[in-house]
């Protein structure tokens, strides 16, 4: 599997926010807090685009629904 194929399996911050029904800034806060870690793509001096694994999103949803 090449790098392009790996990237296709990751969700952008907008896609993840839509699935979780939260604002993208919420995902940034969760990343800083360690609640939902992002993968940084094109990292440049602490920056870079955030991407999320579908499995991590699913895990967060299942954990969240246990406590609701």
Buried (B, 14 or more C-beta within 10 A) or exposed (E): EEEEEEEEEBBBBEBBBEBBEBEBEBBBEBBEEEEBBBBBEEEEEEEEBBBBBEEBBEEBEEEEEEEE
